[in-house]
Amino acid sequence: MQSPPESRAARWPRPPPTPPDATSSAALTCACDAAVDVAATAPQVHGGYGHLKEYPAEHHVRDAVSLRAAVDAAGIAVSEAARLVGMP
């Protein structure tokens, strides 16, 4: 009987996560802003009916705004900028 082949994850473990840097926080801020802009435009495309709870567009707006608040990309960018200029 052969043993199952070793998975890639077992052979090459992932490096530990690194704290976000200025580039990743800028990309995250841009992505979150774009998600909110697109999601906020979607109800208007549907003639305003997208704001009603029955339509998925309303859920997308709520999810995009919640995501932007949850990741706090602006806070990451400010703390990284302070670190780069030597402020505590």
Backbone as XML, in Angstrom:
<?xml version="1.0"?>
<chain id="A" units="angstrom">
  <residue number="1" name="MET">
    <atom name="N" x="0.816" y="-1.185" z="0.000"/>
    <atom name="CA" x="0.000" y="0.000" z="0.000"/>
    <atom name="C" x="0.861" y="1.251" z="0.000"/>
  </residue>
  <residue number="2" name="GLN">
    <atom name="N" x="0.520" y="2.180" z="-0.865"/>
    <atom name="CA" x="1.271" y="3.432" z="-0.923"/>
    <atom name="C" x="0.634" y="4.466" z="-0.010"/>
  </residue>
  <residue number="3" name="SER">
    <atom name="N" x="1.489" y="5.270" z="0.562"/>
    <atom name="CA" x="0.950" y="6.369" z="1.373"/>
    <atom name="C" x="0.547" y="7.504" z="0.439"/>
  </residue>
  <residue number="4" name="PRO">
    <atom name="N" x="-0.438" y="8.315" z="0.833"/>
    <atom name="CA" x="-0.867" y="9.416" z="-0.039"/>
    <atom name="C" x="0.256" y="10.428" z="-0.223"/>
  </residue>
  <residue number="5" name="PRO">
    <atom name="N" x="0.303" y="11.058" z="-1.393"/>
    <atom name="CA" x="1.370" y="12.033" z="-1.632"/>
    <atom name="C" x="1.249" y="13.225" z="-0.675"/>
  </residue>
  <residue number="6" name="GLU">
    <atom name="N" x="2.390" y="13.758" z="-0.363"/>
    <atom name="CA" x="2.440" y="14.912" z="0.535"/>
    <atom name="C" x="1.829" y="16.131" z="-0.161"/>
  </residue>
  <residue number="7" name="SER">
    <atom name="N" x="1.061" y="16.893" z="0.557"/>
    <atom name="CA" x="0.456" y="18.077" z="-0.047"/>
    <atom name="C" x="1.505" y="19.179" z="-0.187"/>
  </residue>
  <residue number="8" name="ARG">
    <atom name="N" x="1.206" y="20.134" z="-1.065"/>
    <atom name="CA" x="2.128" y="21.258" z="-1.257"/>
    <atom name="C" x="2.280" y="22.066" z="0.022"/>
  </residue>
  <residue number="9" name="ALA">
    <atom name="N" x="1.176" y="22.207" z="0.761"/>
    <atom name="CA" x="1.223" y="22.998" z="1.987"/>
    <atom name="C" x="2.165" y="22.370" z="3.001"/>
  </residue>
  <residue number="10" name="ALA">
    <atom name="N" x="2.228" y="21.043" z="3.021"/>
    <atom name="CA" x="3.118" y="20.375" z="3.967"/>
    <atom name="C" x="4.575" y="20.550" z="3.553"/>
  </residue>
  <residue number="11" name="ARG">
    <atom name="N" x="4.830" y="20.601" z="2.250"/>
    <atom name="CA" x="6.204" y="20.744" z="1.781"/>
    <atom name="C" x="6.691" y="22.180" z="1.855"/>
  </residue>
  <residue number="12" name="TRP">
    <atom name="N" x="5.829" y="23.119" z="1.528"/>
    <atom name="CA" x="6.208" y="24.534" z="1.511"/>
    <atom name="C" x="5.279" y="25.315" z="2.423"/>
  </residue>
  <residue number="13" name="PRO">
    <atom name="N" x="5.561" y="25.380" z="3.687"/>
    <atom name="CA" x="4.652" y="26.120" z="4.568"/>
    <atom name="C" x="4.671" y="27.610" z="4.246"/>
  </residue>
  <residue number="14" name="ARG">
    <atom name="N" x="3.558" y="28.223" z="4.451"/>
    <atom name="CA" x="3.439" y="29.658" z="4.198"/>
    <atom name="C" x="4.252" y="30.438" z="5.206"/>
  </residue>
  <residue number="15" name="PRO">
    <atom name="N" x="4.834" y="31.537" z="4.766"/>
    <atom name="CA" x="5.529" y="32.389" z="5.732"/>
    <atom name="C" x="4.511" y="33.069" z="6.636"/>
  </residue>
  <residue number="16" name="PRO">
    <atom name="N" x="4.911" y="33.478" z="7.828"/>
    <atom name="CA" x="3.955" y="34.153" z="8.706"/>
    <atom name="C" x="3.483" y="35.453" z="8.082"/>
  </residue>
  <residue number="17" name="PRO">
    <atom name="N" x="2.239" y="35.855" z="8.361"/>
    <atom name="CA" x="1.729" y="37.094" z="7.763"/>
    <atom name="C" x="2.526" y="38.303" z="8.241"/>
  </residue>
  <residue number="18" name="THR">
    <atom name="N" x="2.733" y="39.216" z="7.347"/>
    <atom name="CA" x="3.452" y="40.439" z="7.695"/>
    <atom name="C" x="2.455" y="41.561" z="7.892"/>
  </residue>
  <residue number="19" name="PRO">
    <atom name="N" x="2.793" y="42.525" z="8.722"/>
    <atom name="CA" x="1.870" y="43.645" z="8.887"/>
    <atom name="C" x="1.738" y="44.418" z="7.575"/>
  </residue>
  <residue number="20" name="PRO">
    <atom name="N" x="0.591" y="45.040" z="7.360"/>
    <atom name="CA" x="0.398" y="45.764" z="6.095"/>
    <atom name="C" x="1.376" y="46.920" z="5.959"/>
  </residue>
  <residue number="21" name="ASP">
    <atom name="N" x="1.821" y="47.141" z="4.743"/>
    <atom name="CA" x="2.717" y="48.261" z="4.485"/>
    <atom name="C" x="1.952" y="49.340" z="3.730"/>
  </residue>
  <residue number="22" name="ALA">
    <atom name="N" x="2.652" y="50.384" z="3.334"/>
    <atom name="CA" x="2.001" y="51.518" z="2.680"/>
    <atom name="C" x="1.377" y="51.115" z="1.349"/>
  </residue>
  <residue number="23" name="THR">
    <atom name="N" x="2.042" y="50.256" z="0.597"/>
    <atom name="CA" x="1.524" y="49.857" z="-0.709"/>
    <atom name="C" x="0.240" y="49.052" z="-0.572"/>
  </residue>
  <residue number="24" name="SER">
    <atom name="N" x="0.241" y="48.082" z="0.334"/>
    <atom name="CA" x="-0.952" y="47.255" z="0.485"/>
    <atom name="C" x="-2.115" y="48.040" z="1.082"/>
  </residue>
  <residue number="25" name="SER">
    <atom name="N" x="-1.823" y="48.967" z="1.992"/>
    <atom name="CA" x="-2.923" y="49.753" z="2.551"/>
    <atom name="C" x="-3.484" y="50.722" z="1.512"/>
  </residue>
  <residue number="26" name="ALA">
    <atom name="N" x="-2.639" y="51.238" z="0.616"/>
    <atom name="CA" x="-3.133" y="52.095" z="-0.460"/>
    <atom name="C" x="-3.998" y="51.296" z="-1.429"/>
  </residue>
  <residue number="27" name="ALA">
    <atom name="N" x="-3.576" y="50.077" z="-1.746"/>
    <atom name="CA" x="-4.372" y="49.224" z="-2.630"/>
    <atom name="C" x="-5.693" y="48.845" z="-1.974"/>
  </residue>
  <residue number="28" name="LEU">
    <atom name="N" x="-5.655" y="48.573" z="-0.680"/>
    <atom name="CA" x="-6.873" y="48.226" z="0.048"/>
    <atom name="C" x="-7.840" y="49.401" z="0.099"/>
  </residue>
  <residue number="29" name="THR">
    <atom name="N" x="-7.316" y="50.597" z="0.330"/>
    <atom name="CA" x="-8.155" y="51.795" z="0.346"/>
    <atom name="C" x="-8.802" y="52.011" z="-1.014"/>
  </residue>
  <residue number="30" name="CYS">
    <atom name="N" x="-8.021" y="51.883" z="-2.073"/>
    <atom name="CA" x="-8.533" y="52.064" z="-3.429"/>
    <atom name="C" x="-9.600" y="51.015" z="-3.750"/>
  </residue>
  <residue number="31" name="ALA">
    <atom name="N" x="-9.365" y="49.760" z="-3.377"/>
    <atom name="CA" x="-10.323" y="48.695" z="-3.659"/>
    <atom name="C" x="-11.624" y="48.899" z="-2.889"/>
  </residue>
  <residue number="32" name="CYS">
    <atom name="N" x="-11.530" y="49.295" z="-1.632"/>
    <atom name="CA" x="-12.744" y="49.521" z="-0.837"/>
    <atom name="C" x="-13.539" y="50.707" z="-1.370"/>
  </residue>
  <residue number="33" name="ASP">
    <atom name="N" x="-12.851" y="51.780" z="-1.742"/>
    <atom name="CA" x="-13.552" y="52.935" z="-2.300"/>
    <atom name="C" x="-14.230" y="52.584" z="-3.617"/>
  </residue>
  <residue number="34" name="ALA">
    <atom name="N" x="-13.551" y="51.794" z="-4.447"/>
    <atom name="CA" x="-14.153" y="51.383" z="-5.719"/>
    <atom name="C" x="-15.372" y="50.500" z="-5.488"/>
  </residue>
  <residue number="35" name="ALA">
    <atom name="N" x="-15.300" y="49.606" z="-4.500"/>
    <atom name="CA" x="-16.440" y="48.740" z="-4.201"/>
    <atom name="C" x="-17.643" y="49.558" z="-3.745"/>
  </residue>
  <residue number="36" name="VAL">
    <atom name="N" x="-17.399" y="50.562" z="-2.906"/>
    <atom name="CA" x="-18.498" y="51.406" z="-2.430"/>
    <atom name="C" x="-19.074" y="52.219" z="-3.589"/>
  </residue>
  <residue number="37" name="ASP">
    <atom name="N" x="-18.216" y="52.770" z="-4.441"/>
    <atom name="CA" x="-18.698" y="53.562" z="-5.579"/>
    <atom name="C" x="-19.565" y="52.725" z="-6.516"/>
  </residue>
  <residue number="38" name="VAL">
    <atom name="N" x="-19.097" y="51.534" z="-6.855"/>
    <atom name="CA" x="-19.849" y="50.669" z="-7.767"/>
    <atom name="C" x="-21.159" y="50.222" z="-7.124"/>
  </residue>
  <residue number="39" name="ALA">
    <atom name="N" x="-21.090" y="49.827" z="-5.850"/>
    <atom name="CA" x="-22.300" y="49.359" z="-5.178"/>
    <atom name="C" x="-23.310" y="50.485" z="-4.999"/>
  </residue>
  <residue number="40" name="ALA">
    <atom name="N" x="-22.838" y="51.706" z="-4.770"/>
    <atom name="CA" x="-23.759" y="52.834" z="-4.599"/>
    <atom name="C" x="-24.387" y="53.255" z="-5.928"/>
  </residue>
  <residue number="41" name="THR">
    <atom name="N" x="-23.708" y="52.990" z="-7.029"/>
    <atom name="CA" x="-24.249" y="53.327" z="-8.341"/>
    <atom name="C" x="-25.289" y="52.306" z="-8.805"/>
  </residue>
  <residue number="42" name="ALA">
    <atom name="N" x="-25.165" y="51.073" z="-8.359"/>
    <atom name="CA" x="-26.059" y="50.001" z="-8.805"/>
    <atom name="C" x="-27.542" y="50.308" z="-8.567"/>
  </residue>
  <residue number="43" name="PRO">
    <atom name="N" x="-27.958" y="50.798" z="-7.399"/>
    <atom name="CA" x="-29.386" y="51.103" z="-7.234"/>
    <atom name="C" x="-29.888" y="52.172" z="-8.203"/>
  </residue>
  <residue number="44" name="GLN">
    <atom name="N" x="-29.022" y="53.101" z="-8.562"/>
    <atom name="CA" x="-29.440" y="54.144" z="-9.506"/>
    <atom name="C" x="-29.660" y="53.570" z="-10.905"/>
  </residue>
  <residue number="45" name="VAL">
    <atom name="N" x="-28.873" y="52.564" z="-11.253"/>
    <atom name="CA" x="-29.030" y="51.909" z="-12.549"/>
    <atom name="C" x="-30.402" y="51.236" z="-12.626"/>
  </residue>
  <residue number="46" name="HIS">
    <atom name="N" x="-30.872" y="50.768" z="-11.491"/>
    <atom name="CA" x="-32.171" y="50.100" z="-11.444"/>
    <atom name="C" x="-33.313" y="51.082" z="-11.205"/>
  </residue>
  <residue number="47" name="GLY">
    <atom name="N" x="-33.079" y="52.336" z="-11.437"/>
    <atom name="CA" x="-34.126" y="53.333" z="-11.315"/>
    <atom name="C" x="-34.526" y="53.648" z="-9.893"/>
  </residue>
  <residue number="48" name="GLY">
    <atom name="N" x="-33.628" y="53.425" z="-8.954"/>
    <atom name="CA" x="-33.933" y="53.717" z="-7.560"/>
    <atom name="C" x="-34.593" y="52.564" z="-6.830"/>
  </residue>
  <residue number="49" name="TYR">
    <atom name="N" x="-35.087" y="51.564" z="-7.568"/>
    <atom name="CA" x="-35.709" y="50.415" z="-6.913"/>
    <atom name="C" x="-34.674" y="49.568" z="-6.170"/>
  </residue>
  <residue number="50" name="GLY">
    <atom name="N" x="-33.426" y="49.749" z="-6.490"/>
    <atom name="CA" x="-32.378" y="48.980" z="-5.831"/>
    <atom name="C" x="-32.219" y="49.299" z="-4.364"/>
  </residue>
  <residue number="51" name="HIS">
    <atom name="N" x="-32.809" y="50.415" z="-3.899"/>
    <atom name="CA" x="-32.697" y="50.765" z="-2.484"/>
    <atom name="C" x="-33.654" y="49.962" z="-1.615"/>
  </residue>
  <residue number="52" name="LEU">
    <atom name="N" x="-34.615" y="49.270" z="-2.224"/>
    <atom name="CA" x="-35.555" y="48.464" z="-1.459"/>
    <atom name="C" x="-34.872" y="47.200" z="-0.958"/>
  </residue>
  <residue number="53" name="LYS">
    <atom name="N" x="-35.289" y="46.720" z="0.184"/>
    <atom name="CA" x="-34.653" y="45.561" z="0.812"/>
    <atom name="C" x="-34.781" y="44.284" z="-0.020"/>
  </residue>
  <residue number="54" name="GLU">
    <atom name="N" x="-35.789" y="44.215" z="-0.891"/>
    <atom name="CA" x="-35.996" y="42.980" z="-1.663"/>
    <atom name="C" x="-34.953" y="42.783" z="-2.751"/>
  </residue>
  <residue number="55" name="TYR">
    <atom name="N" x="-34.245" y="43.827" z="-3.120"/>
    <atom name="CA" x="-33.310" y="43.747" z="-4.237"/>
    <atom name="C" x="-31.880" y="43.541" z="-3.737"/>
  </residue>
  <residue number="56" name="PRO">
    <atom name="N" x="-31.091" y="42.730" z="-4.462"/>
    <atom name="CA" x="-29.712" y="42.458" z="-4.033"/>
    <atom name="C" x="-28.821" y="43.696" z="-4.031"/>
  </residue>
  <residue number="57" name="ALA">
    <atom name="N" x="-29.141" y="44.708" z="-4.824"/>
    <atom name="CA" x="-28.286" y="45.894" z="-4.889"/>
    <atom name="C" x="-28.168" y="46.558" z="-3.519"/>
  </residue>
  <residue number="58" name="GLU">
    <atom name="N" x="-29.240" y="46.554" z="-2.753"/>
    <atom name="CA" x="-29.204" y="47.158" z="-1.420"/>
    <atom name="C" x="-28.251" y="46.400" z="-0.511"/>
  </residue>
  <residue number="59" name="HIS">
    <atom name="N" x="-28.233" y="45.083" z="-0.643"/>
    <atom name="CA" x="-27.328" y="44.269" z="0.171"/>
    <atom name="C" x="-25.870" y="44.533" z="-0.212"/>
  </residue>
  <residue number="60" name="HIS">
    <atom name="N" x="-25.619" y="44.731" z="-1.490"/>
    <atom name="CA" x="-24.251" y="44.993" z="-1.934"/>
    <atom name="C" x="-23.741" y="46.328" z="-1.396"/>
  </residue>
  <residue number="61" name="VAL">
    <atom name="N" x="-24.595" y="47.327" z="-1.364"/>
    <atom name="CA" x="-24.197" y="48.626" z="-0.815"/>
    <atom name="C" x="-23.849" y="48.466" z="0.658"/>
  </residue>
  <residue number="62" name="ARG">
    <atom name="N" x="-24.715" y="47.792" z="1.386"/>
    <atom name="CA" x="-24.486" y="47.603" z="2.814"/>
    <atom name="C" x="-23.199" y="46.813" z="3.071"/>
  </residue>
  <residue number="63" name="ASP">
    <atom name="N" x="-22.979" y="45.756" z="2.285"/>
    <atom name="CA" x="-21.781" y="44.941" z="2.461"/>
    <atom name="C" x="-20.509" y="45.716" z="2.131"/>
  </residue>
  <residue number="64" name="ALA">
    <atom name="N" x="-20.538" y="46.524" z="1.077"/>
    <atom name="CA" x="-19.354" y="47.285" z="0.679"/>
    <atom name="C" x="-18.990" y="48.326" z="1.741"/>
  </residue>
  <residue number="65" name="VAL">
    <atom name="N" x="-19.986" y="49.005" z="2.270"/>
    <atom name="CA" x="-19.729" y="50.006" z="3.301"/>
    <atom name="C" x="-19.208" y="49.329" z="4.571"/>
  </residue>
  <residue number="66" name="SER">
    <atom name="N" x="-19.784" y="48.179" z="4.920"/>
    <atom name="CA" x="-19.331" y="47.445" z="6.106"/>
    <atom name="C" x="-17.905" y="46.946" z="5.936"/>
  </residue>
  <residue number="67" name="LEU">
    <atom name="N" x="-17.571" y="46.488" z="4.734"/>
    <atom name="CA" x="-16.213" y="46.021" z="4.479"/>
    <atom name="C" x="-15.209" y="47.142" z="4.648"/>
  </residue>
  <residue number="68" name="ARG">
    <atom name="N" x="-15.532" y="48.317" z="4.111"/>
    <atom name="CA" x="-14.614" y="49.449" z="4.225"/>
    <atom name="C" x="-14.407" y="49.821" z="5.690"/>
  </residue>
  <residue number="69" name="ALA">
    <atom name="N" x="-15.456" y="49.766" z="6.477"/>
    <atom name="CA" x="-15.328" y="50.084" z="7.900"/>
    <atom name="C" x="-14.559" y="48.995" z="8.644"/>
  </residue>
  <residue number="70" name="ALA">
    <atom name="N" x="-14.757" y="47.746" z="8.261"/>
    <atom name="CA" x="-14.126" y="46.638" z="8.971"/>
    <atom name="C" x="-12.621" y="46.583" z="8.758"/>
  </residue>
  <residue number="71" name="VAL">
    <atom name="N" x="-12.154" y="46.885" z="7.560"/>
    <atom name="CA" x="-10.720" y="46.771" z="7.302"/>
    <atom name="C" x="-9.942" y="47.986" z="7.772"/>
  </residue>
  <residue number="72" name="ASP">
    <atom name="N" x="-10.601" y="49.105" z="7.965"/>
    <atom name="CA" x="-9.978" y="50.338" z="8.449"/>
    <atom name="C" x="-8.710" y="50.654" z="7.655"/>
  </residue>
  <residue number="73" name="ALA">
    <atom name="N" x="-8.856" y="50.675" z="6.341"/>
    <atom name="CA" x="-7.713" y="50.921" z="5.462"/>
    <atom name="C" x="-7.116" y="52.301" z="5.690"/>
  </residue>
  <residue number="74" name="ALA">
    <atom name="N" x="-7.947" y="53.287" z="5.972"/>
    <atom name="CA" x="-7.431" y="54.639" z="6.207"/>
    <atom name="C" x="-6.579" y="54.667" z="7.468"/>
  </residue>
  <residue number="75" name="GLY">
    <atom name="N" x="-7.000" y="53.964" z="8.502"/>
    <atom name="CA" x="-6.214" y="53.911" z="9.737"/>
    <atom name="C" x="-4.873" y="53.228" z="9.533"/>
  </residue>
  <residue number="76" name="ILE">
    <atom name="N" x="-4.865" y="52.180" z="8.722"/>
    <atom name="CA" x="-3.609" y="51.492" z="8.411"/>
    <atom name="C" x="-2.676" y="52.436" z="7.659"/>
  </residue>
  <residue number="77" name="ALA">
    <atom name="N" x="-3.213" y="53.181" z="6.707"/>
    <atom name="CA" x="-2.393" y="54.102" z="5.921"/>
    <atom name="C" x="-1.802" y="55.194" z="6.805"/>
  </residue>
  <residue number="78" name="VAL">
    <atom name="N" x="-2.586" y="55.720" z="7.733"/>
    <atom name="CA" x="-2.095" y="56.776" z="8.621"/>
    <atom name="C" x="-1.003" y="56.241" z="9.533"/>
  </residue>
  <residue number="79" name="SER">
    <atom name="N" x="-1.209" y="55.068" z="10.108"/>
    <atom name="CA" x="-0.187" y="54.517" z="11.011"/>
    <atom name="C" x="1.087" y="54.165" z="10.252"/>
  </residue>
  <residue number="80" name="GLU">
    <atom name="N" x="0.952" y="53.681" z="9.022"/>
    <atom name="CA" x="2.142" y="53.365" z="8.221"/>
    <atom name="C" x="2.888" y="54.636" z="7.829"/>
  </residue>
  <residue number="81" name="ALA">
    <atom name="N" x="2.158" y="55.688" z="7.481"/>
    <atom name="CA" x="2.811" y="56.950" z="7.146"/>
    <atom name="C" x="3.539" y="57.523" z="8.349"/>
  </residue>
  <residue number="82" name="ALA">
    <atom name="N" x="2.934" y="57.419" z="9.517"/>
    <atom name="CA" x="3.598" y="57.893" z="10.741"/>
    <atom name="C" x="4.860" y="57.083" z="11.012"/>
  </residue>
  <residue number="83" name="ARG">
    <atom name="N" x="4.807" y="55.787" z="10.780"/>
    <atom name="CA" x="5.991" y="54.946" z="10.994"/>
    <atom name="C" x="7.109" y="55.318" z="10.023"/>
  </residue>
  <residue number="84" name="LEU">
    <atom name="N" x="6.732" y="55.608" z="8.770"/>
    <atom name="CA" x="7.737" y="55.944" z="7.773"/>
    <atom name="C" x="8.470" y="57.248" z="8.086"/>
  </residue>
  <residue number="85" name="VAL">
    <atom name="N" x="7.783" y="58.213" z="8.693"/>
    <atom name="CA" x="8.446" y="59.469" z="9.017"/>
    <atom name="C" x="9.060" y="59.471" z="10.402"/>
  </residue>
  <residue number="86" name="GLY">
    <atom name="N" x="8.969" y="58.333" z="11.102"/>
    <atom name="CA" x="9.645" y="58.196" z="12.378"/>
    <atom name="C" x="8.825" y="58.628" z="13.582"/>
  </residue>
  <residue number="87" name="MET">
    <atom name="N" x="7.535" y="58.830" z="13.401"/>
    <atom name="CA" x="6.692" y="59.187" z="14.535"/>
    <atom name="C" x="6.238" y="57.909" z="15.244"/>
  </residue>
  <residue number="88" name="PRO">
    <atom name="N" x="6.015" y="57.970" z="16.540"/>
    <atom name="CA" x="5.599" y="56.761" z="17.286"/>
    <atom name="C" x="4.189" y="56.350" z="16.974"/>
  </residue>
</chain>
